[in-house]
């Protein structure tokens, strides 16, 4: 919460308080984020350190109680190169290994059949890693899984080799197979608590896998040879029958050379090519004629810019006659412009040039008309040629259709005969290769690097676990610290007050701790015992801190409040000031008494009035022996002169409140006419009237004093007062909110402020206070 509000508050700062209003928005956001992170570390470093230490301790305990595991690795190469004659005669396809095939081989390595073979071969049934007698975590997990099974008899289900599923599962859990990069090499890993045993089992798995591949290949070759023999016999008969059908069809249809291309087909192809060329020529002539007609439909005078001729294309612009005329036209145009500028547009020479330009345009126009006539003739010739070719093509197509049926049939028969003969020859080669391969069996895999006993344990990895524990502990500590920050819904900075309440923070008042000596306390009590003097008790030294220690930071903060009152220009009068808070015990009484002492010590006449009628704590401190107070003055039983107490040092006047019994209607008493008259008299008699009011939340008495008090000051306790409580209190008392001069952040831990307000951390430095003789202590 705190940091969320602080980030919002930074946006409401003035340009002098931080970079929130920097021209560079990106750098300002980064600066705020960095300050937020540094502030979080400064405030929550203990939480982060304790969490990291706890995580490291947990990791160390885990490393101490977890038994070591050793992993042995063996590398197996797939697709072992074969002898050349074996590859040529192989009956099985041998594509390059892709991802799917590699994954298939990995699953075969992890299969239950292979695991059963190795367990039986090495007699691993009684091995501690698989029988569950060892203290490993995996054995405990398997035991728990077996205990939670809904069908206990299934955990003892036997495999064909008489092994339980639990042993096979334990073996498979310790076995892993992976592809090395993009190669055809598989790495088989096996983990065990014994390093020699791990290497032995890894090599056994690789040997069992190679033997299984060899046996599977041998069985596949034998089955393929038997099937090829039967299939070869059938294909030979089918190919012979197909060849006989071809010869018989040739005899029936008198086809001498059906494989050559017929004359009709050649003629149709040639006519198609000629027709395409004629259509292209016709299209070109038609387009050119349209362009010429577009020029002829225009006025010859529109050819002055020559843009129309250029738009026609290269046929016109490449004409030597038109080119020559254009050159003359451009030259005369240049001269006409030159003469017009020199002699004027109406000169005889200019007129002559214009006539010649007009003649040239007419000549160009006549040449274009001649080209259009030539193109029209070419178009007619192209149309006649296209019609003649189309007619010839239609006749050739009709003639070719009568001879296609027989040729299609003979082609189909020949293709079938050729396909059957080729298939028969291919199966013949495969059959010969299969017979040879039976006598030369070879596996596609081999061991590249056998497994050896590992020198170091594979898990648990001490460095990795400790690093993860440290990182996780720090990360969790940061999260825990951030959660504490978000839940810290209290006021800690002036920027928070300004952002949340929309009120200025008048001062940061440090926490005040004033020890009292027994001698002074006894002396003050003896003075207070004389009721005739009505002198303020001097044992309340906490209210005299501004007088006893005028060069303290506390006194300087009270001066800041007094200055804010004097400079307030919202109303004509700043004479009666009410001090209140949202909740009790926030220090409003101390602020009120200290402010009054400061004003009196400065030479002004001031009176402090205790209007907390239900809990007059200020009266108990300053005038514990008072017999009459503000209640007696308002009801007329005593005069104000008989009830006012004074401080001879500062000339401070104090009007106490004597609580004789529970007041049920204190708010009505504060709003009576006699109370108004009392305050009018105080205004006339004193320069300042400081009113100690009750808190806003538990009572409504403060709302009844809006007609008595000019302005209010709200006291907020640092690190204790909830933001939502203050906002609700001001929301329920809108008249008080409108009359507030500002707020005071009381009981502030100045040393801790640098951790919460990073922008103003230099403001809280003791060096600045010591430079001017101020004491940083309260």
N, C-alpha and C positions, 0 to 999 in steps of 0.2 A: 504494500500500500504506500509506504513512505516514498519509495523511489518512484512509483507511478505518479504520485502527486508532485514529487520534486521535478519530474520531467515535464509535467503540465505547468508547474510553476515557473520553470525556466522560460517558458514561452511568454510569460507575463512580466518578466523582468524588464527593467529599463535598460538602455544600451550601456549604462555604466556598470551594471551588475554582472554581466557575463556576455558571452558571444551568442545569445539566443537570437539577436536581431542583426547578426552579421550579414553582409551583402552576399557572402558565399554560403548559400544554404547547405550545400553538401559538406563543407568543412565544419560548419557549425553542428550539423547532426553527428558527424564523427566525433567531434570534441565532446559533445554531450554524452555519447555512448562510452567514450573512454573514461570520462569523469564518473559516470555511473558505475562502470566496472571497478575503477580504483576505489571509489567510495564503498562499494559492496565488500571489497576485500579488506578495507580498513576496518569496517564495522563488524564483519563476520569472520575474521581470520581465525578466531579461536574455534568456532564451529567447524570451519574447514579443516583446521589442523587436527582436531579431535577425531573427526570422521575419517581423515586419511590414516591416522594412527590406528584406529579401530580396524579399518580395512586391511592394513598391512599386518596387523596382529592376527587377524583371521586367516590371511594367506599363509603366514608362517606356521600357524597351527595345522592348517590343511596339509602343508608340505611335510610336516613332521609325522602326521598320522597316516599319510597315503603311501602305500608301498610302491617302489619304483617299477617301471615297465620298460622292457628292452624290445626294440623292433629291429628285426633282420629283414633285408631286402634282397631279392633276386630279380634279375632282368631277363626277359624272354623275348626273342625276336620272332615275329611272324613273317610268313611268306619267304621261307628259306629258298634261295636260288636252286633250280633243278638243272639236271643235265639237259643239253639242248634237244637231244632226240626224245627225251621223256616229255618235254614241254610240247613238242610237235605232235606227239601221239597221245596226249592226255585226253581222256574222254570227258573230263569235268572242266567247266569254265573256270578261268582264273582271273577275275577282274582285280584291279587295284583295291587295296583295303580302304574303305571309307569309314566315316564316323559310326554308321550303324553296325558295320561288321566288327569294328573294334569293340563297341559296346556289347555285342553278342558274345565275343570271346571273354570279356570281363565277367559277364553273367555266368558263363560256363565255369570260370575259375571259382566263382562264389557258390556254385550249385551244391546241393545236399549230397549228390552222388559222389562228387569229387571229395567232399569233406569226409564222407563215410569211408572212402577208399584210404585216405591218409590216416584217419583215426585207427582203422583196423591194421594198417601196415605198421604203424609206430606204437600201437597198443597204448593209446592216449586216454583210455577210459578211466584209469586210476590216477591220471595226472592232476595235481592240485588245482591247476588253472581251469580245468573242465569239470572236475567232480564237485567243486564248490566248497572244498575244505579249506582253501586259502582265505585270507582276510581282505581280498580285493573288493572294491566297491561294485564291480560288475557282478561278482558272485552274489553279493547281497541283493542287488537289483533283480537278478534272476530268481533268487529265492523268494523275494517278495512277489514277483509276477506269478510264480508257481502257486504261492499261497492264496493269491487273489483270484485264481482261476475258478470259473464256475463249474468246470468239469475236471476234478483232480486226476482222473484216470487218463486224461489226454496228455498230461505232462510225462507220463510213462509210456506213451505210444511208441511202439518199437518200429524201427526201420527194417528193411530186408536184411541188413547186417546185424540186427539185434541191438542196435544202439538207440538210446533214448533221444527224444527231440531236444532235451535240455543240453546234452553234450554237443550235439550238432550245432545248436544255436550258439553255444558258448564258443565253439571253434570258429563259426562264421563271424561272430562279433570281433574276434581278434584278427581275422584275415581281411585284407584289403587289396585291391588291384586297380591300378590307374595307368593311363596312357601317358608316356613321357612326351610332352610337347605335341607336335603334329607328326611324330614318327610312327613306325610300326612296332615299336618296342613297348612291352608291358612291364611294369614294375609290380612285383608281388611282394607284399609286406605282411609279416606276421609278428604279433606282439605276445610276449610272454614274460613272466617274472624271472625266468632263467635265460641268460643270454645265449648259451650253447644250444638250449632246447629251441629257442626261437629260430636260429639259423638252420637247425636240422629240419624243423617242420617246414620252413620256407622252401628249402631245396626239395623236400619230399612233395610239396604241392606242385612245384614246377615239373618234377619228373612224372608225377601222376597225370598232369595235364598233357604233356607231350605223348605219353603212352596212350592216353585216351584218344588224342587226335590221330595217332597212327592206326589204332584199331578201327576207328570210325572210317578212315580213308580206305583201309583194306576191305572192309565190308561193303562200302559204297562201290568200289571198283568191281568186286565180284558180282554184286547185283546188277550193275550196269552192263557187264559183259554178257550175262545171261539174257538180259532184255534186248541188247543190241543184236544178238544172234537171231532171235525170233523176228524182230522188226526188219532186219536186213532181208530176210526171206520174203516177207510180205511186200516190201518196196520193190524188189526185183520183178515180182510178178506184175505189180501195178504199172511199172514203167514199160514193160514189154507190151502189155495190152494197149497202153496209150499210143505207142509208136505204130502199132498195127492199125489203130483207128485213124491216124493221120493219113497213112498211105491209102486206106480204103476211101476216104473222103476225096482225096485228090483224083482218084480214078473216076469217081462218080461225077465230079463237076469239071473235069478236063482242065484243071489248073496246072500249068506247066511250071511256072516259077512264081509261086505266091509270095515269096519273100521280097521280090523287087517291087519298086513303087510303080503303080499303073500310070498309063499315059493320061487318063482322065484326071487323076489327082494332080499331076504336074500342070495340066492346062488350067485347072481351077485356081491353083496357087498363083500362076503367072497372071491370070486375069484379075485376081484380087489385088495384086500389087499395082497393076496398071490402073485399076479403078481408084485406088487410094491416091495415086499421083494425080489423076485427072480431077478428083474432088479438091485436092489441095490447090491445084492451079486455078480452078474455078473460084474458090473462096478468095484467093489472093487478088484475082482480077476484079471481083465484085467489090472488095474492100477499097481497092485503088480507085475504081470508078466512083464510089460514093464520096470519096475525099475530093475528087476533081469536081463532082457536081456541087459539093458544098462551097467550093471556091467560086464556081461560075454563078451560083445564086447570089453572091455578094456583089456590091458595087465596086467597080475597078478602083474607085477612089479610096476604098478601105485597104488597099494594098500598100499604102504609103509607109507603114511601119515594117513591112516585110514579115511580120509575125505570122500572118496567115499562111504564107508559103512555107515557112519553117515548120508549121504544124502538120503539113501534108506528109512530110517524110523525105527520104533520100531520093525518091523517084523524080521529084520536081527540083530539089536543090542540086541534084547531080546533073541535071540537063545543061549542056554547055551553052545553049542559047539563052536560057533563063539566067544562068550564072553571069553571062556577059552583061545582060540587061540589068541585073541587080547591081553589078559593080558600077555601071554607068549611073544608075539611079542613086546609089549611095554617094558617089562623087558629086553629082549635081545637088543632092540634098545638102551636103557639106558646104558647097559653094553658095547655095541659096541662103543658108543661114549666115554665112560670112558676109555676103553682099547686103543682106537685110540689116545686119548690125552696123555695116559701114555706111551704106547709102540710103537706108530706109526701106520699108516694105513696099513702097509704091514706085520705086525706081524702075526705069525701063529694063535695065539688065536683070533685075530681080524678076520682073514679069516674064521676060524671055525664058529664064531658067525654070520658072513654074510651068510654062507651056511645054517645055521639053520634058519636065518630070511627068506631066499628064500624058504625053505621047508614050513615054517609056512604060507607064503603068498599063496603058492600052495594049502595047506590044506584048508585055508579060501576060496580060489577060488572054490575048489571042493565042499565044503559045500554049497556055494551060488548056484552052479549048481544043487545040489540035491533039494534045496528049490525051484528053478525055475521049475524043473520037476514036483514037487508036486503041485505047483500052476497051472501049465498048465493042469494037470488032473482035478483039482477043477474047472477050467474055462470051460472045456468041459461038466462036469456034470451040472454046472449052466446053460449053454446054452440049454441043453436038457430039464431041468426042466422048464425054461422060455417058451420054445416052447409048451410043454405039457399044461401049465396053460393057455396060450393064446388060444389054441385050445378049451379048456373047456369053457373059458369065451365067446368065439364067439358063441358056441352052446347055452349057457345059455341066452345070450342077444336075440337071435332069438326066443327062447321060451317065454321070458318075454314080448316081443312086442305084442304078440297076446292077452294078457290079460289086457293091460294097458288102452285101449280105454274105456271099460265099467267102470272101476274103476274111471277114470277121470270124466266121466259123472255123476256118482253117487255122487262123492265128490262135484262137482259143485252144484248139486241139494240140497245136505244136507247143504252146506254152506249158500246157499241162504235162505233155510228154517230157519236155526238157526239165521241168521242175522235179518230176519223179525220178528222172535219171540222175540229176545232180544230187538229190537227197540220198539216193541209193549209193552213189559214189562216196558221199561224205560219211554215211554210216559204215561203209566198208573200211574207210580209213580209221574211224573211231574204234571199230571192232579190232583191227590189227593193233592199235595203240593200247587198248585195254588188255589184250592178251600179253603184250610186252610188259605193261606196268605191273601185272600180277607178280612177275618175276623180279621186279625192281621197286619194292615199296620204300617210300621215303616220307618223312614227316615235314610239314610246312613250318614247324617251329623248332627252335633250339635255344639253349641257355646261353646268353651273352656273358653274364657275370653271375657266378653263384653267390649265394649268401654266406657271409662270415659272421662270427659272433660280434655284435656291436660293442664298442668300447664305452659308450655313455648311454644313459637312460633316455628314452624318447618322451616319456611323460611320468610324472608331471614336470613341466618345464619351469624350473624355479624362477629364472629371470623374467620369463613372460608372465607368469602368475603374479610375481611381485610388482612388475610394471603395470599390469592390468589392475591389480589391487590398489596401487597408488593412484593411478588415473581415475579408476572408479570411485575411490574414496574422495579424491579432490572434487570430482564431478558431482557426486552425491552431496558433498559438503556445500558446494556452490548452490546446488538446487535447494538444499535445506536452508541455507542462508537467504536465498532469494525468497523462499516461502515465508521465512520470518519477516523479511522486509515487506512483503505484500500484506502480511497480517498486522503490521505495525501501524494501525490506524490512529495515530496520535500526531499532535503538532510538535515539530522539532526545528523548523526553520521559519524565518520571516516570509520567505517566498511561498511556503505552504499556506500561511495565513492569508496572504494577499490573493493567492489563486483560489482557495476554497471559500473564503468569506467575502472577498472583494473589499477588504478593509486594509488600510495601511497598518503596518506594525510600527508602533511608536518607539519601542525600546526592547532590547533583550536584557532583562534583569537577571544577574547571576544569583545563584542560590546563596542565601545569607545565613551564616552561622556565626553567632556572637556569643562567646563564652562569658559568663558572669562570675565575678568573684563573690565569695560568701560575705565579705565585709561590705561590699557595695550593696548587695541585696539586703543586708540587715539595715543599713543606713536608709535606704529608700523606703523600707517598710516603716521605720520610725517616723520619717517625714510624712508618710501617707496617713499615719495614725492621727494626725491633727486635722480634724474636719474643718476647722475654721480657715485654714489656709487654702484649701481646695487646690493643692498643687499636684500636677500630674506625676504619677509614680515613676521614679527613675529606674526601677528594677526592670522595666520593659525596655532593655537596651536595644533589642532588635528593631524597635521603632525609632531609635535615635541614631541609627547607623550613619545617616547622612550628616548628622552634626558631629558625632564622635570621630568619623572617618570621612571627611569631605573629599579626600583624594583617592577614594576607592572607586572601583568600576561600578559598584552598586550605586554610589552617589551620582556618578556620571549618567547612568541610565535613568535615574529619577529626574535629573536635570533635562534629559531629552523629553520626558513626558511633560514637564512643566513648559518647555519651549513649544511643544506641539499644541498645548492649550492656548498659549499666548498668540501663536501664529494662526490659529484656526479662524477662518473668515466666513464660515457658513452661516453664522448668526451675528446679530449685533452685540450680544452679551456672551461672554465666556466666564461668567463669575461663579456660577454654581455648577460644580463638576461632580457627577456621581460615579463611584467606583463599584463595579459589580463583576460577577463571573458567572459561568454556566453552572458550576458545581461548587459545593463547599470545599474548604481546605486547599484552595488554589492560590492563596496568598493575597487576596484582594485587600484585606484589612491592613496587612503590612505595607502594601503599595499606597493605600490611602493615608496611613499615618506618616509614612516617609515623605510622601509628596507634601503634606501639610507642614511637616517639620522643615522641609527644604524651603518652602515659600516663606514661613515665618523667620527662618534664619537669614533669609535674604532681605529682610526689612519690611515686608508687606504684612498687612494685618490679615490674618487668616483664622478661620475657625473650622474645625472638623466636627461633623455631626454624625453620631452613631444612629443610623436608621434601620439597623438590623434588629428590629424590636423583639423577635422571637429568640435570637441567639446573639446578644450583645457582647461578642468576644472582645471588641475594642474597648468597651467600658470596663470589662473585667481586667484588662491589662493596664489601661491608663488611669482608671479611677475605680479601683476595687471597692473603696469605702463610700462610694457615692450613695446618697440617700434619696436624691431626686434627679430627674432628668427631663428629657424631651416630652415624655408623656405628661408629667406634672405641669410643664409649661403650657402645653396645648389645652389641658383641661382647666387652667387658671389657678391651680392650687399653689403654684410657685411662679416667681418671676424668673426671667432669663438670667438676671444678675445673680440670683441665688443658686443657680444650677451649673453655671459655666465654671470649668476648671482651667487652669492656666499652667504653662511651662515658663518659668522665669528666664530660662536661657534663650529660648527662641520667641518668646511672647506668643506662643501658640495657645489659642483658645479651644476648648473641647466641651461639647455639649453631649453628655453621656445619655444612655438609655438604661433605666433601672428596671429589671424584670422582677416583679413581685409575685406574679402568677402567670398562668398560661393566657396569652392573648389570642382570642378566637377570631377577632376581626381587625387584624393589624393593617390590612390593605385599606379598609374604610377609615381607619384613624389617620393614615397618611394622606388621604384625599379630602379631609375636612377643611372647612374655612379657616379654623384656628391654625391649622398647619400651614396654610397658604400665608396667613398673616405673619406667622413666625418666620417663614423664609423671606418674606418681604422685609421684615425688620433686619434679618441677618444680611440681606443684600445692602441695606443702607448703612450697616455698621462695619462691614468688613470688605476688604478688597477681593478675597476669595473665600468661597464656602465649599469645602470638600465633604462629600456625603459618602459614608460607608454604607453600602446597600447590601441586602441579602442576595444570594445567588438566584439566577433566573429559573433554573429547572425545578427545584422543589417548591418554590413559592411564587405567587403572583404580585408580591408587594412592589417589585421594581416597576411594574407597569403602572401602578398608581402614582408614581412620582414623576411622571413625564411633565406635569404642569409645574412641578417644583424645581426641576433640574434643567439647566440649559443644555448640557451635553453629558454623554456617558463615555466611560472608558471601560473596555472589557478586558479582564485579566484571564489569561490562559496559562495553565501550568505546563511547562516543557516536559515532554515525554510521558505525560499522564492523561491529559485531557483528550477525550475521543473527539475526532473531527465531526462525526455524525451527531454527537450529543450537542456540540456547539451550534451546528447548522440548524438542528431542530429547535434549539432554544431560541435562536434569533428569528426563525421562521414563525414561531408562535408569539413572538413579541415584535411585530413590525414597527411599532412606534419607537421602541428602543433602538432598533437597527437603524432607523433613519436619523437618530440623534447621536449616533456613535462617532466620536472623533477618530478612534482607532482602537487597536488592541495592544496589549503588553504581554510578551512572552516571558513568564515569570519562572523563577527557580531553574534558570538555564545552566546547564553544565557547559561552561565555556570551553573547557579542554576537549569535550566530545563534539563540539559544534564543527570543528574542522573536518570531522569524518562525515558529517551530514550535509554540509554546505561547502562543496569543494571550490566553488567560484569565489567565495568570500573567506577562504581559510586564512588568508593573510590578515583579515580584519580582526580575527580572534587571537592574534599573536601577542604574547606578553611583552615583546620588545617594544611595540608601539606604545603600550600603556606606560612602561617604565621610562620611556623617553620624556614623557610629560609629567612624571612623578606620580602616576596613578598606580594603585595597587590592584593586581588582578584578582585578588581574593575578594569575596563578598564583603 
